[in-house]
């Protein structure tokens, strides 16, 4: 179905294009033209001028005819015109064809068309062997083959006019714009010109074209068909293909030259290569072009034609390398090489020597061994690439390097903390050596490399050898540690390092280097370019001391040190102490207390010391005599207070107590000190500075032998203490200063005194910093400053588990800390040790107690005055009950005034003491006659996560509670006196605590005997808590002085009537 007319075709193109299309149509170049009903478009195929067949598609868009074509023009071209004219003519022929003749009445048989006939009709027309004739009198494009400046061939284009005599005139160079040829083609270009120009690249600014590759060969064929292709003035013709062969010809000096021979051509000067694909030749004499028959690609062929002559001595290696690129089927060689392929390597290390400034450095170089050929590593500037060829004994080796493996070997060297130095270094280059930024570290690292790393690499197959330049000699030297006696129990300390040749090395440099390298036993240093290995083991025992002296810049010369520092030198085998006999003796005494003088007990000491207590007393006297401080760290209950009182009494009797001794204790223990001083050293003049009315006591300090105060009051009253001076300062429960940043720790360090002593059963509870804090009070300087101590000991021990530092710290502290556990001295302990533990009521608890006492005393006195003591029995016992409850915990007192009081001296003592006893491995029985008290203790245990068992009158599973304690599942057993005071066997316990002592000793002893009985294999310690200056203390005194009165008052088996001595009874309330 045709929907366009002839006018539609005219409107589609200009007149020239229409004329061209009309000519194509008239010449029968339209191969086919048809209408596609499915797409509604017209299609056709038209022969172009270069014998290409172009595809055409026509469509009517908004009444206008549009033609698309596969030719370079692409849109509304002459091929579209020819197709439209063919379609239009076909429609007219159908319209003008005669009507068909009437169908005969009888069917006439028609002969069938033969299949071959149909096939023949569809046979495409062969391209014309001759170019289409050119029209005279118009311009055309001519092509000229010319040589470039390098002897190669290129194509020049010229516009020329064809005259009637078939000669050309008006020749002008023409540089076509190939980009716009599709829509803006000059009139002198034919269709085949457009194709040729689009196939060839422009190779210079003058518009010359290159004949290259497959497109170049295609263009070359079109050029030969065009009839407009020239070499100078000769038209070029296409010739038959010719074979190419190769031969090697001798040249001067036995060199060999590769020569190409083209079939039928006598000399190589008579032809040239056209480097298209496949390659072609230009035979200049005949102006003929043809294919070169050769298996070689154009690029290789062109390169081979330019091959220079090869010297005779290089023919072998040239043949190997050329054969690797071109097989024998394509190119003969003058000598077929004997070739081996190698792809495995062995890493090879060579130890070398080089210099860096004044240092003689050991280093190593790396290469890889391939079948005996040494190849530089990938990082080298001599690296030849992934392949290499070598000759040996007439045989050639092609090496394909395993670059991945080589990189892994290089990484393995780098993993040993070796660094690659690429630049020249002391006559060597590309060497590996330990970190050169710290040259003094190199010997130690190199020693490790030689002893550990290289032997392991050899086991893995590496080859290790040495270069003649390699030297690594290390001299040896020892540090001399010298001591000399000085006055006032001090001594001189000196360090020296002298080399074999007499050179002195500044010791401060050696110590700095030693500390920087984490204090090794052996240290290698560089002295004037020579390496020296120094035995630094003697420095280990004085590590902390050296750290302090270095920071204080005191190591340059000999240093004067206090006597307590001498103990650190005990482990130094090489110690020179010829000039220090006194110091040597002190070291021996401090080392294991051997030779300590057995000090006679003071006459005024009202006690007999057990053997371990005598040892402690001797040790305390030794420390005091030399002005040393220390920590007495015996277990609780072993008599630290008694040993200290013995020391003070000794000082008084030997006229060394010119100034008083000061004891600073927790508030709860001041009463204990008073009572024990009164009991064991009654001749000491004791002053207690405590309570709201203590101002007058400060005036008594100078005249006292012993002054007792508390930690909080020391801080509060500091203005009074800073003006005083003491012979001895004692911190009881010294863990109170375990945090050195507290005010208490700050102020006790400022106490002016001659000797300092810490008493603590737990000098170290959580970390080493607590030990430092106590020792820094007792013996300032022994462990250095806090920062130095952390650096030298705490961090290495706690964070890194450094055993050497731990042992060094133990050696340093041992002479000044005496600790005996109950287990160690069990043979010296009695089966049962009873202690009256006095506790001091806090201010609020004391105020409550006094308020209850005063009101009760007034009421009872009035009652007794009216009706006598006999009839006041119940009221009197009720008053005593309330006072006793107030002594234990105000929460037991059912009075409004007690509601807001939160203090409990006994529970505070228990909270402080329990962790220490449990840490010692003790198992405890805690008795009280009040179940409410047991509930308060129970809550204290729960708050601290301590397992316990409990037995009261309300306990149903008594045996289960007993078994829990006896089996060790609970280490604390809470027992009410009535429920468990008799009939129990609790031998697992070795500590008994009476929270509120029963005033009948028999009942109390009966409860204690739950632990102290047959089957008990440990000493038992009994603590009876007594509130100081209360009814509890008065009744305890009454028990001792007037046992009959106490028995009659509290023994339930006796008469319930009170004694007639009302004065003694009322004194309990005073």
SEMIZA-943156 format. One record per residue (C-alpha): residue in three letters; x, y, z. Coordinates in steps of 0.05 Angstrom, whole numbers, plus 5000, padded with zeros to 4 digits. Layout:
// residues N
ALAXYZ
...
END
This chain:
// residues 1070
UNK500050005000
UNK503350644975
UNK501451285012
UNK506351774980
UNK506952084911
UNK512452334866
UNK511653024897
UNK512952714966
UNK519552454939
UNK521453144912
UNK519853474978
UNK524152965016
UNK530853174982
UNK534253724944
UNK534753704868
UNK541853414865
UNK540052844911
UNK533752704872
UNK537752684808
UNK542752204838
UNK537151754863
UNK533551784797
UNK540151574762
UNK540950984810
UNK533750774798
UNK534650824722
UNK541150414725
UNK537449854761
UNK541349914826
UNK535049784868
UNK535649054888
UNK528749014922
UNK523249464947
UNK517049254987
UNK511849455039
UNK511749125108
UNK504649085130
UNK506348905203
UNK510649515215
UNK507249965164
UNK513950175134
UNK517350105065
UNK523949745057
UNK529049675002
UNK536249484985
UNK540449904938
UNK547449784907
UNK552250334924
UNK557950604881
UNK563050174919
UNK558849564906
UNK556149574977
UNK548749424986
UNK545349935031
UNK538949815069
UNK533450335063
UNK527250455107
UNK521750945086
UNK516151215128
UNK510751745121
UNK510852185183
UNK505452725188
UNK504652725112
UNK512152775098
UNK516352215069
UNK522652055109
UNK528151585087
UNK533351245132
UNK539450905100
UNK545450495123
UNK550050905078
UNK554651435106
UNK549551995091
UNK544351625132
UNK538152075122
UNK534152265059
UNK539752035012
UNK539651834939
UNK538751104959
UNK532251294993
UNK530051664930
UNK531551054886
UNK527650594933
UNK521651064934
UNK521651114857
UNK521950354852
UNK515950274899
UNK512050814862
UNK513450484794
UNK511249794821
UNK504550084841
UNK503550404772
UNK505349754737
UNK500049384778
UNK495049924760
UNK496549914685
UNK497049144677
UNK491548844631
UNK485748484661
UNK486647744666
UNK483747314610
UNK477446944625
UNK478546294661
UNK477645714612
UNK472045254627
UNK477144684632
UNK483344724676
UNK489744754635
UNK496044444668
UNK502044934677
UNK509244664679
UNK512444754750
UNK518545224755
UNK524944834769
UNK528044954837
UNK534945114808
UNK531645634763
UNK528845984823
UNK535545944859
UNK539146234799
UNK534546824796
UNK536547014866
UNK544046974854
UNK547247644875
UNK551048024822
UNK558647964826
UNK562548614837
UNK565048924774
UNK572348764760
UNK573249444728
UNK571950104762
UNK565950494740
UNK567750994686
UNK569251694710
UNK565852294679
UNK570252804645
UNK570053514666
UNK569053434741
UNK573353374802
UNK575252734838
UNK579552514896
UNK586252194880
UNK590451774928
UNK598151764928
UNK602551264965
UNK608751614991
UNK614551505039
UNK614651845107
UNK620852115141
UNK622351435172
UNK621851045107
UNK614950785119
UNK608850865073
UNK603051325082
UNK597251585040
UNK596452285013
UNK589952544983
UNK589253074927
UNK583353384893
UNK584153364817
UNK580353534754
UNK579252994700
UNK580153264631
UNK577252974567
UNK583952654549
UNK583552264615
UNK589252664644
UNK588953014711
UNK589953754725
UNK588754254780
UNK591853774833
UNK591054064902
UNK592353734970
UNK585853575004
UNK585253415079
UNK578253125087
UNK574053225149
UNK572052505161
UNK567452675219
UNK562453065177
UNK562652655113
UNK555952335128
UNK552052975120
UNK556653485089
UNK560353115034
UNK564153514982
UNK561753404911
UNK568253104887
UNK567752514935
UNK564451884912
UNK561151384957
UNK567350934958
UNK571551544978
UNK567351645039
UNK568350915058
UNK575850945047
UNK576751585086
UNK572751315144
UNK577050685147
UNK583751035150
UNK586451445210
UNK589352125202
UNK596652095224
UNK599052815221
UNK596653525218
UNK597553555142
UNK591953045134
UNK596252445115
UNK592851775126
UNK595751135154
UNK594950445123
UNK594550015186
UNK591249385211
UNK585149035182
UNK581649685164
UNK587849895127
UNK587649255085
UNK580349355069
UNK581550075048
UNK587549845007
UNK583049374967
UNK578049934955
UNK583750394933
UNK586249884883
UNK579149814855
UNK578150564850
UNK582950694792
UNK585251334827
UNK590951034869
UNK598051244849
UNK605451154865
UNK608451794839
UNK605451834769
UNK604151084762
UNK597350794776
UNK597850234827
UNK595249554808
UNK593448944849
UNK598148354842
UNK598147634866
UNK600547444935
UNK607847274946
UNK611246844997
UNK616347135046
UNK622346745071
UNK628046905119
UNK635446785121
UNK641347005163
UNK647047325126
UNK654047465153
UNK656448165164
UNK662848485188
UNK666048205251
UNK662347555244
UNK655747895259
UNK649347605232
UNK643848005197
UNK636647755189
UNK634447865116
UNK627347795087
UNK626647505016
UNK620247644978
UNK618447134925
UNK620447364855
UNK623947994879
UNK631448004874
UNK633148524925
UNK630148784990
UNK630949494962
UNK625849334908
UNK619849254955
UNK616849555017
UNK612249305071
UNK605249585077
UNK603649435150
UNK596349245142
UNK593248605166
UNK594448145131
UNK600948485109
UNK601948715037
UNK608048884995
UNK609349464948
UNK613649284889
UNK616449954867
UNK618749784797
UNK612049484775
UNK607749934819
UNK604149314843
UNK601149154911
UNK599548454936
UNK598848034998
UNK605047765033
UNK604147025048
UNK607146935118
UNK604946675186
UNK607847295220
UNK603247865240
UNK604548545210
UNK607348855274
UNK612548305283
UNK614148305209
UNK615449055209
UNK619848995271
UNK623848415243
UNK625348795179
UNK628749325223
UNK632848835264
UNK640049055272
UNK645948585261
UNK647548135321
UNK654748045344
UNK657247325343
UNK658147285419
UNK650847495429
UNK647647025379
UNK646246505433
UNK642646955482
UNK639047315424
UNK636646645397
UNK634046435465
UNK630247075476
UNK627547115404
UNK625446395405
UNK621346525468
UNK617247035427
UNK617046715358
UNK616545965347
UNK620945585297
UNK615145485249
UNK615046235235
UNK622346435238
UNK628946065232
UNK634746235278
UNK642246205265
UNK642945735324
UNK637345345356
UNK638845425431
UNK638944895485
UNK633945185533
UNK631644995603
UNK625845295640
UNK626745475714
UNK621145715760
UNK623345525831
UNK627845925876
UNK631445905943
UNK631946525987
UNK639246696002
UNK641447146059
UNK648447436061
UNK650847766125
UNK654648406111
UNK657848966150
UNK656749716140
UNK657850366178
UNK652950886203
UNK656551486231
UNK660851196288
UNK656950536291
UNK659349896260
UNK652849576239
UNK651348856220
UNK646248776164
UNK643748266114
UNK642548266039
UNK637547836003
UNK637547515935
UNK634046925903
UNK637546315875
UNK634546025811
UNK638645405791
UNK644945745815
UNK643446425786
UNK643046995836
UNK637347475820
UNK635948135855
UNK629448165896
UNK623248535871
UNK624749155913
UNK631749235882
UNK633449745830
UNK636949175794
UNK630448775788
UNK629848535716
UNK622548365716
UNK618647725722
UNK622847355670
UNK630347305657
UNK635146895614
UNK641946645634
UNK647346235599
UNK651945725630
UNK656445215595
UNK653145325528
UNK646245195556
UNK641045725566
UNK636145795623
UNK629646155618
UNK627646375688
UNK620346515703
UNK620646825771
UNK615746645826
UNK614647365845
UNK609047195895
UNK613746725933
UNK619347245932
UNK614647765962
UNK612747276017
UNK620047166033
UNK621147916036
UNK615147986082
UNK618047446128
UNK624447856136
UNK620548486150
UNK616448106202
UNK622948026242
UNK622948776256
UNK628248886202
UNK628049506159
UNK630249576087
UNK635350126074
UNK635250245998
UNK640650785997
UNK648050646000
UNK650250536072
UNK657550426090
UNK659550106024
UNK653049696019
UNK646249825988
UNK639449525995
UNK640949206062
UNK636348986119
UNK638049166190
UNK634649276257
UNK631249946268
UNK636750446253
UNK633251006290
UNK635650666355
UNK642650426339
UNK644150216411
UNK638549696406
UNK641649366345
UNK646448886380
UNK641048586424
UNK636248496366
UNK641848236321
UNK643747736374
UNK636547486376
UNK636647446300
UNK642947026300
UNK640846566356
UNK633546466340
UNK631146726273
UNK636546516224
UNK637145796249
UNK629645726241
UNK630045996170
UNK635645506153
UNK631044946176
UNK625945206126
UNK631045156069
UNK633945856068
UNK641345936052
UNK645446366100
UNK652646586087
UNK657347146106
UNK660747696066
UNK668147856082
UNK665748546105
UNK661448236160
UNK663848336231
UNK659948296295
UNK664748276354
UNK662148446424
UNK666648576483
UNK664548416555
UNK664648846617
UNK662048836689
UNK659249396730
UNK662849506796
UNK658249646856
UNK662049946914
UNK659950136985
UNK663650517039
UNK661550677111
UNK659551377130
UNK657351707195
UNK650451667229
UNK649150967201
UNK649551227130
UNK653950957073
UNK656951167007
UNK654650816943
UNK658250846876
UNK657550516807
UNK663050456756
UNK663850136687
UNK671050056663
UNK672749716596
UNK678649236586
UNK682549796552
UNK681650246612
UNK676250696583
UNK671050946632
UNK663750946610
UNK659151466642
UNK654851036688
UNK648851506681
UNK648551336606
UNK648850596621
UNK643350626674
UNK638851046629
UNK639750556572
UNK638449976619
UNK632050266646
UNK629550446577
UNK630249716557
UNK626249446615
UNK632249276658
UNK635148646624
UNK640448216657
UNK645048346598
UNK645649006561
UNK649549146497
UNK651749866486
UNK655950236435
UNK662350566460
UNK666250946408
UNK663650496352
UNK665149846390
UNK659649406418
UNK660249226492
UNK655948716529
UNK655048936601
UNK652948476657
UNK647348866689
UNK644948326736
UNK647848686797
UNK643049266783
UNK636748846789
UNK636448876864
UNK637149636865
UNK632449776807
UNK627850246844
UNK633650606878
UNK637050736811
UNK630550996783
UNK630051496840
UNK637351706837
UNK636951806762
UNK630852256768
UNK634452646823
UNK640652696778
UNK645152396832
UNK648451836793
UNK654252216764
UNK658352136828
UNK658151706891
UNK651751786931
UNK650751817006
UNK644951387028
UNK641251257093
UNK642550587126
UNK635750287111
UNK637550277037
UNK643149787051
UNK638449187052
UNK637549246977
UNK644849056965
UNK644348387000
UNK643147996935
UNK648948306896
UNK654247766891
UNK659448236861
UNK658648756915
UNK665149096936
UNK664149247010
UNK671349237034
UNK670649947058
UNK663849827091
UNK664449337150
UNK658849687189
UNK654349707128
UNK655848967114
UNK653648797185
UNK647349207176
UNK645848847111
UNK646448177146
UNK641848387202
UNK636748687155
UNK637048077110
UNK634447537156
UNK634647847225
UNK640447407241
UNK644947717293
UNK639448157321
UNK640948297394
UNK636347947444
UNK633748547482
UNK632048447556
UNK624848597572
UNK623649257605
UNK622849217680
UNK616549617677
UNK613149137628
UNK607748767665
UNK607548177617
UNK611347577593
UNK612647567518
UNK611846937477
UNK618046757435
UNK615247067371
UNK613347697410
UNK620447727437
UNK623047687365
UNK618348247346
UNK620648667405
UNK628048557385
UNK626348767314
UNK622749397337
UNK628649597381
UNK633449467323
UNK629349917277
UNK628750467329
UNK636250437345
UNK638050567272
UNK632451067261
UNK628850597213
UNK621350557207
UNK617449927193
UNK610849557189
UNK608849047242
UNK603848627204
UNK602248047251
UNK595547717247
UNK590047997290
UNK590647747362
UNK598147617362
UNK599648217406
UNK601848797361
UNK599649287415
UNK603548927469
UNK609948907428
UNK609349647413
UNK608149817486
UNK614349397504
UNK618349827455
UNK615850477486
UNK617350227556
UNK624350017533
UNK625550707503
UNK623451027569
UNK627950587611
UNK633950687565
UNK632951447564
UNK631051457490
UNK624051717502
UNK626252437508
UNK619952627471
UNK613252267477
UNK610851707433
UNK604551847393
UNK599451307375
UNK594151477323
UNK588550957322
UNK581350877299
UNK576451167348
UNK573950477368
UNK580950267390
UNK583150847434
UNK580050517495
UNK583649877480
UNK590350247480
UNK588650577546
UNK586849927579
UNK592749537552
UNK597550097571
UNK594650097641
UNK595149347645
UNK602049217613
UNK605849867622
UNK602750197684
UNK608850647693
UNK607851017627
UNK604751697633
UNK599051647583
UNK594852217555
UNK588552097513
UNK586652677468
UNK579452527453
UNK572452787463
UNK569553487464
UNK573353697526
UNK580253527501
UNK583254227497
UNK586754167564
UNK590053517543
UNK594553867492
UNK598354207549
UNK600153517576
UNK603453267511
UNK610553467530
UNK610153147599
UNK607152497574
UNK610551847555
UNK604951637509
UNK599752057473
UNK593651717441
UNK588952047391
UNK584751867331
UNK585651967257
UNK579952477248
UNK582152877309
UNK589452897285
UNK587153267223
UNK582453717262
UNK587553887316
UNK593553947270
UNK595454637295
UNK597154327363
UNK601153747335
UNK605454117284
UNK608854487341
UNK610353837378
UNK615753327366
UNK615452577380
UNK620452027390
UNK615851517359
UNK609551557316
UNK605250937312
UNK599350837265
UNK594650297290
UNK590349967236
UNK594850347188
UNK590750137128
UNK587050777145
UNK592251127102
UNK592250617044
UNK589751176999
UNK595551666999
UNK591352236972
UNK586852307032
UNK587652857084
UNK589052347138
UNK594852047097
UNK597452747083
UNK597452967155
UNK600452347187
UNK606452407139
UNK607553097167
UNK608052867240
UNK614953097267
UNK618052467296
UNK624452057298
UNK621751367283
UNK615351147249
UNK611550497257
UNK605450207223
UNK601149667256
UNK596549297208
UNK594448577199
UNK592748747126
UNK598049217098
UNK595949007028
UNK588548907014
UNK587349086941
UNK593549316905
UNK600949476915
UNK599450216919
UNK596850096989
UNK603449787011
UNK607050376982
UNK602750867021
UNK604150517088
UNK611550437074
UNK612251157050
UNK609951367119
UNK614250867157
UNK620550947116
UNK620051517065
UNK624451407005
UNK625150647011
UNK620350526953
UNK621551186919
UNK616151666898
UNK609251416880
UNK610251516805
UNK617051166808
UNK614150596849
UNK608450496798
UNK613450496741
UNK618550046774
UNK614049546811
UNK606549626810
UNK605349646735
UNK610349076718
UNK607748636774
UNK600248756770
UNK599448846695
UNK604948406667
UNK606147886722
UNK613548066725
UNK616347566775
UNK623247896777
UNK620348566798
UNK615948216849
UNK621947866881
UNK625948516880
UNK620348876916
UNK619848316967
UNK627348356981
UNK626849106989
UNK621049097037
UNK622648467077
UNK627448787128
UNK622349317146
UNK615948907149
UNK615048357201
UNK609047907192
UNK607347277230
UNK600846907219
UNK597346487272
UNK599045877231
UNK606446027235
UNK606646127310
UNK601245627329
UNK606145237372
UNK607345847415
UNK600046027424
UNK595945807484
UNK589745387469
UNK585245977484
UNK586746717482
UNK581447187511
UNK581547927495
UNK577048467524
UNK576048897463
UNK574149597485
UNK570250017436
UNK569250767440
UNK562151017428
UNK561351537374
UNK559052237393
UNK551752127377
UNK551451437408
UNK555151707469
UNK550152287475
UNK544351807471
UNK547451357524
UNK548551947571
UNK541452187561
UNK538551497577
UNK543351407636
UNK541752077668
UNK534251987663
UNK534651267688
UNK539351437744
UNK534851997769
UNK528551567766
UNK531750957800
UNK534851377855
UNK528151697870
UNK524751017868
UNK529950697914
UNK529451287962
UNK521851187967
UNK521250427969
UNK528250127976
UNK532349707928
UNK528649067942
UNK522149337914
UNK525649687855
UNK528449037825
UNK524449047760
UNK525349787746
UNK532849727760
UNK533749137712
UNK529749507659
UNK534350107665
UNK540449657657
UNK537249337596
UNK536249997561
UNK543350217576
UNK546149557550
UNK542049607487
UNK544450317476
UNK551650067481
UNK550349557426
UNK546149947376
UNK541150517386
UNK536150157340
UNK534849667398
UNK532450217444
UNK524950337441
UNK525351077457
UNK523651677413
UNK530351997427
UNK533951387397
UNK530251397331
UNK535051847292
UNK541651567318
UNK545251137266
UNK551851007301
UNK554050327328
UNK561150257354
UNK560649507359
UNK557949397289
UNK563249867263
UNK568649457297
UNK565648827268
UNK565349127198
UNK572749317202
UNK575148667234
UNK571148137197
UNK574848207129
UNK581548157164
UNK579547527203
UNK576547197141
UNK582847367101
UNK586847007154
UNK582446397142
UNK578646437208
UNK571746137222
UNK567546547270
UNK562146447322
UNK558347087339
UNK554147057402
UNK548847537429
UNK543247457478
UNK539047917434
UNK536147617369
UNK535248327345
UNK542748427348
UNK543747797306
UNK538948077254
UNK543148717250
UNK549548307242
UNK546047877191
UNK544548497149
UNK551848717154
UNK554048037127
UNK548948067070
UNK551348757050
UNK558448497045
UNK556747837010
UNK559347397068
UNK556146707074
UNK553546537144
UNK549246057183
UNK544346257239
UNK541645907300
UNK536346217345
UNK530345957383
UNK526246027320
UNK530945597277
UNK527344957258
UNK532944597220
UNK538244657274
UNK542644087249
UNK542644357178
UNK545245027203
UNK550644677244
UNK552744237185
UNK553144847140
UNK558245167186
UNK562144537204
UNK562944347130
UNK565845027112
UNK560045257068
UNK559145847116
UNK564946147155
UNK560746567203
UNK555646267251
UNK550746737287
UNK548146427351
UNK543546677406
UNK546046497476
UNK539646157496
UNK539145727433
UNK546445537424
UNK550045697488
UNK550344967507
UNK550244277477
UNK553544447410
UNK560144187382
UNK562944717335
UNK570344547329
UNK570744857259
UNK570945537294
UNK577245857320
UNK574646557335
UNK569046727383
UNK566047417388
UNK561247627443
UNK557348227419
UNK554248357488
UNK557847957541
UNK553447577591
UNK555147817659
UNK555647117688
UNK562446867666
UNK560046147670
UNK554746277616
UNK559846647574
UNK564946097580
UNK559745577565
UNK558345927498
UNK565845997483
UNK566745247495
UNK562545097433
UNK569145207397
UNK574245077452
UNK572944347466
UNK575743647454
UNK577143567379
UNK579344287370
UNK586344277337
UNK587245037330
UNK588245587381
UNK581745947396
UNK581346707401
UNK575747017442
UNK573747747435
UNK568948047485
UNK566448717461
UNK565749227517
UNK563449937507
UNK568450387542
UNK566150827600
UNK559250507602
UNK555350047646
UNK558549467608
UNK565549657632
UNK563149767704
UNK559749087708
UNK565948767678
UNK570049097733
UNK564948857783
UNK565648147757
UNK573048177772
UNK572648537838
UNK566148297869
UNK564447647835
UNK559347467888
UNK555448107876
UNK555447997801
UNK553347277809
UNK547647457854
UNK545447997806
UNK545547607740
UNK545646867754
UNK538746597742
UNK539946007788
UNK540946467848
UNK535846857887
UNK531947377847
UNK532547887903
UNK537648427895
UNK543348497946
UNK542349008000
UNK548649397979
UNK544749907939
UNK550850377935
UNK554649887892
UNK548649767848
UNK547050497838
UNK554350617820
UNK552950217757
UNK548450787734
UNK553351347750
END
